[in-house]
Structures are given as structure tokens and as C-alpha cells.
Amino acid sequence: MKNYDYLVVGAGLFGATFAYEAAKRGKRVKVIEKDDHISGHIYTEEKDGIQVHKFGAHIFHTSIKKTWDFVQQFAEFNRYTNEPVANYKGELYNLPFNMNTFNKMWGVVTPAEAKAKIEEQRKVLGDKRPENLEEQAISLIGTDIYEKLIKGYTEKQWGRKATELPAFIIRRLPVRYIYDNNYFNDTYQGIPIGGYTQIVEKMLADPLIDVELNQDFFAKKADYLATYPRIVFTGMIDQFFDYQLGELEYRGLRFEEEALDVDNYQGNAVINYTDAETPYTRIIEHKHFEFGKGDKNKTIITREYPENWQRGDEPYYPVNDKRNNGLFKQYRELASSQPNVIFGGRLGQYKYYNMDQVIEAAQKIVTREFGDTEA
């Protein structure tokens, strides 16, 4: 066996960023991945000339130039702007909530008219401080938009009633009194031309990095812990500790992919279905991430279904309510009993990260581990 300095568990964006930076500093790294592919949930695969986002839509966006420059080393990005559309029982509305939305909903034309309408609808709360997601949403955007564009979608996404969800989930809801459908406020935004998988491939291409797929860390956990001087673990922190303090809660997703013999199915990359009756939350048409690129008269769509998670399922994102955050804090304290293990990523740090935040979190660990020295 080679003299490895690090074992990285998980070949997703966090693990790949750490491995890349460690190898730059002359460290030997073994990366193991339980799946049969690298790049985790940002994995893309070409079909019919289309880069298919296999695990949901991923749009890279950031306001941190250092992070944007970092990721551009590995791919050229297009100018894609995220402009999702909401479908409520056949009525189409622009997202995020902006003057186009308000005009379609109420016929208002000016920002003053929109503000007056929302202010009028907020009055149902009186002087009450919002205590749950429903009240928080109404305080931000009024009752009409809440009922049509938030309630059903959110309850499907989280598997709970909006009155049972914490207010903070929606506190940063984008509300704009301008005609602007760009969902993100970030300075930089785009999709890598040729998909995301290439980014992780290039990160892991250093000869100091060895990658093994279809490797279950838990099948040889004791051996790994005894053999490797440092381990970066990007799986579920509660699973690492055999759930000894109890299970953290995650949300699951199911993807239903369909190839169609049409050139353009829905006219937009992402359409959200916000009524309660439609079982999926959105339909993604992948070719529109690259401005219609792909084979003629071919398109691929994916319906996305949120699901309750149970042990053994693939976890997609944490449920950061009071109970789970408290339990995670206990697991984080337990992690101090493993000084040679670094916990990272959405699952290891039990945090809903965007892609840029995953890279930034990995870079923080790199700085803590190596200082600013590079080979």
C-alpha cells in the first residue's frame, strides 16, 4: 500500500476540492466513493447531445470572485441566467417574485401599486410576529402569492404543513419591485459548457490522487481509521457514529427522466409546479441550460419528486429545524473524539450548501489544515 497522507471519503465537490488542494501541496490522497461515478449530486451525463443533470438542476452562482476564478480553472462557463417559471394549475408566473409576477397576479403596473397590494394582504397577521413559514411568507409577499406559489410547493418539498415549518426557511425569499426574472443576486452565474462532471475529473487528475469507485467506507471503517493518518469524511455524520445519539433528518428526492422526440418541450430549463395536487415539484428540461444545444428533435426532461427519507435512502439535504440542529450540535461535540477525522460537505456539516459554499467550506478546511502554504 502507498503511503497516503489522507483518505477522502466521497468524490463530490467538497471531497474533490480538498483532494485537489492537498495534492497541490504534495500530499498523497486516496479518494473512495460509494457510487459508480465521481462528482456526487452535481454529476452530469451526455445524452442526445444534451448534458443531463442527473440529480436535479445545478446552476453555479457566487459573489465571491476568488471562488468564481477557482472553478473556472476546470471548465468554461456559459452566461446562463436562472429564470424559473411557476406553474399553478396552468397559470404561469415569473420567479423570483418581481414586477412581472405582480402584474400577472393582480394587474398592477407600478412598484407603488404592488407594495400597496402586498401591504393590504399582510394585514391578516395584524401585529403578530411571524412564528412559522406560512406567517413569514404572508408577511413578505401577501396571501395571494403565498397560496398560489409558495404553500403547495413548500409543503411538497419538505413533507410538512407550512404552519409546522420554521419561519427562517423563507426569511430570505427574493422579493423585487423591478421587472427582473434573474433568480439570483450574485455577481457571477453560469453553467459549465460540457457539464459538471469534467470539473471533478480535472480536480482529481493529479498523479498524487488515487480514486476508487464502488467502495463502502462502512464495510472497512475500522481498517480505514487504523490505516490512514487523516480522513476527510463527507458522508452523514450521524451514520459515522452509528446513529448512537439518534437519527438526523434528511429529505429524499426521486428523479423520473424521460427522453422525448421533440425539439422543445416546455420552453424553459426549470418550471416549478406549485399546486398541492401535482406530485412533483418541478420539471427540468436540460437542453435549455445550454441554450437549446443538443440533437435536433430530441429533448430530455426530468420530473423531481420530494420524498420522505429513511435509513438506507440517498440523503439530499438536511432538515435544519430546531430539533435536528440541536442533535447535530451533539454529534459535532462527539466528533472531537475523532481528532484525525475532518467532517465536511452538506452531510458531514449538516448544512444546506450551494455549490460555491461547498467550495468555500472546503477551502476553509484547507486553510486550517495547511495554512497558506502551497507546494
Secondary structure per residue as TSV (DSSP state, phi and psi in degrees):
chain	resnum	aa	ss	phi	psi
A	1	M	-	360.0	140.5
A	2	K	-	-69.4	160.6
A	3	N	-	-85.0	86.3
A	4	Y	-	-82.9	142.4
A	5	D	S	-87.4	-29.9
A	6	Y	E	-140.5	144.1
A	7	L	E	-109.2	123.3
A	8	V	E	-106.0	121.5
A	9	V	E	-98.5	105.2
A	10	G	-	113.2	121.4
A	11	A	-	-101.5	35.6
A	12	G	S	-84.7	-166.0
A	13	L	H	-65.5	-40.0
A	14	F	H	-65.6	-52.4
A	15	G	H	-61.3	-40.3
A	16	A	H	-67.3	-40.2
A	17	T	H	-62.0	-45.7
A	18	F	H	-63.3	-46.6
A	19	A	H	-59.9	-43.1
A	20	Y	H	-59.1	-49.0
A	21	E	H	-67.5	-37.9
A	22	A	H	-64.9	-43.1
A	23	A	H	-64.9	-35.7
A	24	K	H	-59.5	-26.9
A	25	R	T	-96.5	14.5
A	26	G	T	84.0	13.1
A	27	K	-	-89.3	142.9
A	28	R	-	-88.4	131.4
A	29	V	E	-129.6	130.5
A	30	K	E	-102.7	128.9
A	31	V	E	-113.2	125.8
A	32	I	E	-116.3	144.8
A	33	E	-	-137.5	131.5
A	34	K	S	-72.7	-26.0
A	35	D	S	-86.8	178.1
A	36	D	S	-95.2	14.9
A	37	H	S	-147.8	156.2
A	38	I	S	-86.8	176.0
A	39	S	S	79.8	8.4
A	40	G	G	53.7	-133.9
A	41	H	G	-81.5	-3.8
A	42	I	G	-95.2	11.4
A	43	Y	-	-59.6	129.5
A	44	T	E	-122.6	151.1
A	45	E	E	-140.6	134.9
A	46	E	E	-82.8	128.8
A	47	K	E	-140.2	131.2
A	48	D	T	52.5	35.9
A	49	G	T	74.7	9.3
A	50	I	E	-114.1	134.2
A	51	Q	E	-81.4	110.2
A	52	V	E	-93.5	124.4
A	53	H	E	-80.2	101.3
A	54	K	T	-69.7	-23.6
A	55	F	T	-125.0	43.3
A	56	G	S	99.9	160.6
A	57	A	-	-66.7	132.5
A	58	H	-	-128.2	115.8
A	59	I	-	-117.1	119.7
A	60	F	E	-78.9	129.4
A	61	H	E	-149.8	142.3
A	62	T	E	-162.3	157.4
A	63	S	S	-109.0	2.1
A	64	I	-	-98.2	111.3
A	65	K	H	-60.9	-37.2
A	66	K	H	-59.2	-41.0
A	67	T	H	-69.9	-41.0
A	68	W	H	-62.5	-44.5
A	69	D	H	-64.0	-38.5
A	70	F	H	-60.9	-49.3
A	71	V	H	-72.8	-25.3
A	72	Q	H	-72.3	-11.3
A	73	Q	T	-63.5	-25.7
A	74	F	S	-107.4	-8.6
A	75	A	-	-165.4	153.9
A	76	E	-	-89.7	132.8
A	77	F	B	-102.0	144.0
A	78	N	-	-86.6	-174.4
A	79	R	-	-100.2	25.8
A	80	Y	-	-54.5	135.2
A	81	T	-	-117.4	131.3
A	82	N	-	-78.4	110.6
A	83	E	-	-131.7	71.2
A	84	P	-	-67.2	158.4
A	85	V	E	-120.1	142.4
A	86	A	E	-101.7	133.9
A	87	N	E	-113.0	111.6
A	88	Y	E	-112.5	99.4
A	89	K	T	51.4	42.1
A	90	G	T	91.9	-11.7
A	91	E	E	-87.3	131.1
A	92	L	E	-107.4	132.7
A	93	Y	E	-132.1	143.8
A	94	N	E	-76.6	144.3
A	95	L	S	-122.1	152.4
A	96	P	S	-69.5	178.6
A	97	F	B	-65.0	116.1
A	98	N	S	-147.4	-171.8
A	99	M	H	-62.1	-30.0
A	100	N	H	-63.8	-41.3
A	101	T	H	-62.9	-47.2
A	102	F	H	-66.8	-37.4
A	103	N	H	-64.0	-42.6
A	104	K	H	-68.8	-38.5
A	105	M	H	-72.4	-44.1
A	106	W	H	-123.5	-10.6
A	107	G	-	81.1	6.8
A	108	V	-	-71.0	155.3
A	109	V	-	-119.8	-35.2
A	110	T	S	-106.1	156.3
A	111	P	H	-57.2	-36.9
A	112	A	H	-62.6	-41.5
A	113	E	H	-64.6	-41.0
A	114	A	H	-64.7	-45.1
A	115	K	H	-62.0	-39.8
A	116	A	H	-64.7	-39.7
A	117	K	H	-65.1	-44.7
A	118	I	H	-66.5	-41.0
A	119	E	H	-62.0	-39.9
A	120	E	H	-62.3	-41.5
A	121	Q	H	-76.8	-24.8
A	122	R	H	-65.7	-21.0
A	123	K	G	-62.6	-18.4
A	124	V	G	-62.0	-21.6
A	125	L	G	-84.6	-16.0
A	126	G	T	63.4	-135.9
A	127	D	T	-97.5	12.0
A	128	K	-	-67.9	135.3
A	129	R	-	-77.5	130.0
A	130	P	-	-58.4	128.3
A	131	E	-	-112.8	-9.3
A	132	N	S	-146.5	178.0
A	133	L	H	-62.5	-41.2
A	134	E	H	-59.1	-49.3
A	135	E	H	-66.0	-37.9
A	136	Q	H	-64.0	-42.9
A	137	A	H	-63.5	-45.4
A	138	I	H	-62.5	-38.1
A	139	S	H	-65.7	-27.1
A	140	L	H	-88.8	-36.4
A	141	I	H	-137.0	-2.8
A	142	G	-	88.2	175.6
A	143	T	H	-79.8	-37.6
A	144	D	H	-62.3	-51.7
A	145	I	H	-67.3	-37.2
A	146	Y	I	-58.9	-49.4
A	147	E	I	-65.9	-38.9
A	148	K	I	-88.2	-38.1
A	149	L	I	-115.3	-9.2
A	150	I	I	-118.0	-50.1
A	151	K	H	-56.1	-59.1
A	152	G	H	-63.1	-44.5
A	153	Y	H	-61.0	-47.8
A	154	T	H	-66.1	-40.9
A	155	E	H	-67.9	-32.9
A	156	K	H	-67.7	-44.0
A	157	Q	H	-61.4	-43.2
A	158	W	H	-100.1	-12.2
A	159	G	S	70.0	24.5
A	160	R	S	-142.4	158.9
A	161	K	-	-68.0	146.5
A	162	A	G	-60.1	-29.7
A	163	T	G	-72.8	-12.9
A	164	E	G	-100.2	-3.6
A	165	L	S	-96.8	145.1
A	166	P	-	-68.4	148.8
A	167	A	G	-63.1	-32.5
A	168	F	G	-63.5	-22.3
A	169	I	G	-57.3	-32.8
A	170	I	G	-115.7	9.4
A	171	R	T	-62.9	-30.1
A	172	R	T	-98.0	23.9
A	173	L	-	-55.9	124.4
A	174	P	-	-68.4	124.6
A	175	V	B	-131.3	119.8
A	176	R	-	-126.3	136.0
A	177	Y	S	-100.4	42.0
A	178	I	S	-136.7	164.8
A	179	Y	S	-88.2	82.5
A	180	D	-	-143.7	115.0
A	181	N	-	-94.8	5.1
A	182	N	-	-71.5	116.0
A	183	Y	S	-64.3	-35.2
A	184	F	-	-99.7	150.1
A	185	N	-	-95.4	0.6
A	186	D	-	-69.4	155.2
A	187	T	S	-68.7	-37.7
A	188	Y	E	-118.6	141.6
A	189	Q	E	-160.7	144.0
A	190	G	E	169.3	178.1
A	191	I	-	-122.5	134.8
A	192	P	B	-66.2	127.4
A	193	I	T	-67.3	120.3
A	194	G	T	95.0	6.5
A	195	G	-	90.2	172.8
A	196	Y	S	-85.5	-26.8
A	197	T	H	-56.9	-37.9
A	198	Q	H	-58.5	-31.3
A	199	I	H	-63.1	-48.6
A	200	V	H	-70.0	-36.2
A	201	E	H	-56.5	-45.5
A	202	K	H	-70.2	-36.1
A	203	M	H	-61.6	-35.7
A	204	L	T	-96.3	9.8
A	205	A	-	-81.9	-9.7
A	206	D	S	-60.4	135.9
A	207	P	T	-61.6	-15.9
A	208	L	T	-81.4	-4.3
A	209	I	E	-110.4	128.6
A	210	D	E	-113.5	135.9
A	211	V	E	-119.8	132.4
A	212	E	E	-124.8	124.0
A	213	L	S	-92.3	168.5
A	214	N	S	55.4	39.5
A	215	Q	-	-115.7	119.3
A	216	D	-	-92.4	111.7
A	217	F	G	-55.0	-39.1
A	218	F	G	-74.9	-17.0
A	219	A	G	-70.4	-24.8
A	220	K	G	-135.3	34.5
A	221	K	H	-56.7	-49.5
A	222	A	H	-60.8	-40.4
A	223	D	H	-65.6	-43.7
A	224	Y	H	-61.5	-45.0
A	225	L	H	-63.6	-34.0
A	226	A	H	-79.5	-24.9
A	227	T	H	-94.1	-38.9
A	228	Y	-	-98.3	133.7
A	229	P	S	-67.0	-33.5
A	230	R	-	-138.6	139.1
A	231	I	E	-127.2	132.0
A	232	V	E	-105.2	113.6
A	233	F	E	-109.2	120.3
A	234	T	-	-112.4	13.7
A	235	G	S	-87.7	-164.6
A	236	M	-	-74.0	125.9
A	237	I	H	-65.4	-33.5
A	238	D	H	-70.9	-33.8
A	239	Q	H	-67.5	-37.3
A	240	F	H	-55.1	-39.4
A	241	F	T	-96.5	23.8
A	242	D	T	55.6	32.0
A	243	Y	T	56.3	28.6
A	244	Q	T	-66.2	-21.7
A	245	L	T	-99.6	-0.9
A	246	G	-	115.8	167.8
A	247	E	-	-87.9	132.3
A	248	L	-	-74.9	157.4
A	249	E	-	-102.4	138.3
A	250	Y	E	-129.8	164.5
A	251	R	E	-106.5	141.6
A	252	G	E	-102.3	162.8
A	253	L	E	-136.3	148.3
A	254	R	E	-126.5	136.1
A	255	F	E	-115.8	130.0
A	256	E	E	-115.6	103.4
A	257	E	E	-94.4	141.1
A	258	E	E	-141.8	129.8
A	259	A	E	-93.9	132.3
A	260	L	E	-124.6	145.2
A	261	D	S	-90.7	55.8
A	262	V	S	-135.6	157.7
A	263	D	S	-81.0	-29.8
A	264	N	-	-153.0	111.4
A	265	Y	S	-86.0	-49.0
A	266	Q	S	-128.3	-5.2
A	267	G	S	79.9	5.3
A	268	N	S	-155.1	151.3
A	269	A	S	-65.9	-39.7
A	270	V	E	-134.1	123.6
A	271	I	E	-122.9	121.2
A	272	N	E	-87.4	138.7
A	273	Y	E	-105.9	107.4
A	274	T	-	-97.7	-2.6
A	275	D	S	-81.5	158.2
A	276	A	S	-74.5	-25.8
A	277	E	S	-75.3	-35.9
A	278	T	S	-68.1	124.6
A	279	P	S	-73.6	-21.9
A	280	Y	S	-99.1	158.9
A	281	T	S	-91.0	-28.9
A	282	R	E	-160.2	160.6
A	283	I	E	-118.4	128.6
A	284	I	E	-105.0	129.2
A	285	E	E	-111.5	104.6
A	286	H	G	-66.5	-31.0
A	287	K	G	-65.0	-22.7
A	288	H	G	-76.5	-11.8
A	289	F	G	-67.8	-24.9
A	290	E	G	-121.2	37.9
A	291	F	T	56.7	46.3
A	292	G	T	82.5	4.9
A	293	K	-	-61.7	140.1
A	294	G	S	144.0	175.0
A	295	D	S	-65.4	146.8
A	296	K	T	-65.7	140.7
A	297	N	T	58.2	30.9
A	298	K	-	-134.3	138.7
A	299	T	E	-149.2	159.2
A	300	I	E	-129.0	127.2
A	301	I	E	-117.4	155.4
A	302	T	E	-133.0	125.7
A	303	R	E	-92.0	136.7
A	304	E	E	-113.3	120.3
A	305	Y	E	-113.2	118.0
A	306	P	E	-70.5	147.1
A	307	E	E	-140.9	153.2
A	308	N	E	-66.0	141.0
A	309	W	-	-97.4	140.6
A	310	Q	-	-137.7	160.8
A	311	R	T	-52.5	131.5
A	312	G	T	102.9	-20.6
A	313	D	S	-79.9	162.9
A	314	E	-	-76.3	122.7
A	315	P	-	-85.4	136.4
A	316	Y	-	-107.9	-43.3
A	317	Y	E	-153.1	152.0
A	318	P	E	-74.8	157.6
A	319	V	-	-105.0	94.1
A	320	N	-	-85.5	58.9
A	321	D	S	-91.2	-178.2
A	322	K	H	-60.6	-44.8
A	323	R	H	-62.5	-47.9
A	324	N	H	-69.8	-38.8
A	325	N	H	-64.1	-36.8
A	326	G	H	-65.4	-41.5
A	327	L	H	-67.3	-40.6
A	328	F	H	-61.1	-38.6
A	329	K	H	-58.7	-38.9
A	330	Q	H	-66.4	-40.2
A	331	Y	H	-65.8	-36.7
A	332	R	H	-64.1	-37.8
A	333	E	H	-66.9	-38.6
A	334	L	H	-63.9	-30.8
A	335	A	H	-62.4	-22.6
A	336	S	T	-65.1	-16.0
A	337	S	T	-78.3	-4.8
A	338	Q	-	-122.7	70.5
A	339	P	T	-64.5	-17.1
A	340	N	T	-93.8	4.4
A	341	V	E	-113.8	129.4
A	342	I	E	-104.7	126.1
A	343	F	E	-99.9	129.1
A	344	G	-	-145.9	166.5
A	345	G	H	85.0	-179.0
A	346	R	H	-56.6	-40.0
A	347	L	H	-87.2	-39.6
A	348	G	H	-71.7	-29.9
A	349	Q	T	-108.3	3.0
A	350	Y	T	45.8	59.4
A	351	K	-	-145.6	140.5
A	352	Y	-	-80.0	97.0
A	353	Y	-	-98.0	140.6
A	354	N	-	-79.2	170.8
A	355	M	H	-60.9	-42.8
A	356	D	H	-63.5	-35.3
A	357	Q	H	-70.0	-32.1
A	358	V	H	-62.2	-46.9
A	359	I	H	-62.1	-44.4
A	360	E	H	-64.0	-39.6
A	361	A	H	-65.1	-39.4
A	362	A	H	-65.9	-40.0
A	363	Q	H	-66.3	-32.9
A	364	K	H	-63.3	-41.9
A	365	I	H	-63.8	-40.9
A	366	V	H	-60.1	-45.7
A	367	T	H	-61.9	-43.4
A	368	R	H	-64.4	-36.4
A	369	E	H	-77.8	-39.9
A	370	F	H	-118.9	-4.6
A	371	G	T	69.7	-149.0
A	372	D	T	-99.9	9.6
A	373	T	-	-79.8	133.2
A	374	E	-	-121.3	152.5
A	375	A	-	-65.1	360.0
